[in-house]
Amino acid sequence: MGPGTTVRWRRRVSGWRRAGCAALIAGAVALPLSGAARPEIPAPPPAALAAPTAATLEKAYAANRANAAEASRMAADHGDRHRAAADRAMADRSRRLLAFDGRGAGLATEVFGDLARADRVAVLVPGSDTGLDTYGRFRATALALHRQLVAEAPAGTRTAVVAWLGYETPGTVSTTVATTDRADRAAPELRALVGDLRRITGPGTRLALLCHSYGSVVCARAADGLEVADIALVGSPGTGADTAAGLHSEARVWAGRGAEDWVEHVPHVSADLFGTTVGFGTDPVSPAFGARVFDAGDGGHSDYFDPGSRSLTNLARIALGETTEVTHA
């Protein structure tokens, strides 16, 4: 094989790699989980509740646990033992469910800590393939973050984490992973959650959004004027905006990517095709985007919330407002 042939072959292989990455564009594979949405599983409609306040939180938690228990019974009667078990776990008396919907792939908003009295609240926004059937991994992430917040919080600072599975996440292998459509539909729901949290918590409570993979697209779509102090984009394929300023948010915008995260190799392109936006544009950790880039350590796409990791430490510091303590890449 001559030099010219070698160059052409390398270019062809590189093109194949770019095409493969483009097919998975967006890093919408937020977690390496399996389990497709199964909309045929019967479940009751969500509990009909008034907008939550600090005074009605316990009532809301109880109503949503009861709804999860009913969903578990219906799934069991349908013969789906896996979903029945997942719903039954949600119905445990220890769970604080701010919202629950057992229909389809399922939605849930779970609270860790005393939300009504929290001084610092971190909202976790997941990426693709996150549903009730795969919720355990997302919940473990929230628990790890809450433990880190408790460990790092200054004396007297009360913390809470809100694990927000409040939208239909895209499937790992689907056309939805490459477009902003799911994020566009999710953004109003995330904005509504922030409104609820502002109503529940005190006026001095600091809110931060920690947004993983495709979840960073959701956060970007919701960011315009949103009343949060910080937005952290973790393992992000892009946001759909060219720059951090393009999010139109007064929040500090952070970005981090682990050294072994495959999202680094996703082409950062964006195009309008057939009435939808394909791809997510500028790399959030690039200087061109203009975010505050923090040290996310050496992990891969699913490792950002691993206990003891640099990424978890820095994300906790961001959520706590200890921004001078955040280490940078």
Secondary structure as UniProt FT lines:
FT   HELIX           3..23
FT   TURN            24..26
FT   TURN            39..40
FT   HELIX           54..56
FT   HELIX           57..78
FT   HELIX           81..90
FT   TURN            93..94
FT   STRAND          97..101
FT   TURN            104..105
FT   STRAND          107..113
FT   HELIX           115..117
FT   STRAND          120..125
FT   TURN            128..129
FT   HELIX           132..134
FT   HELIX           135..152
FT   TURN            155..156
FT   STRAND          159..165
FT   HELIX           175..178
FT   HELIX           181..200
FT   TURN            203..204
FT   STRAND          206..212
FT   HELIX           214..222
FT   TURN            224..225
FT   STRAND          230..234
FT   HELIX           245..247
FT   STRAND          252..256
FT   TURN            259..260
FT   HELIX           262..265
FT   STRAND          270..273
FT   TURN            274..275
FT   STRAND          276..279
FT   TURN            284..285
FT   TURN            287..289
FT   STRAND          292..294
FT   TURN            297..298
FT   TURN            301..302
FT   TURN            304..305
FT   TURN            307..308
FT   HELIX           310..320
FT   HELIX           323..325
//
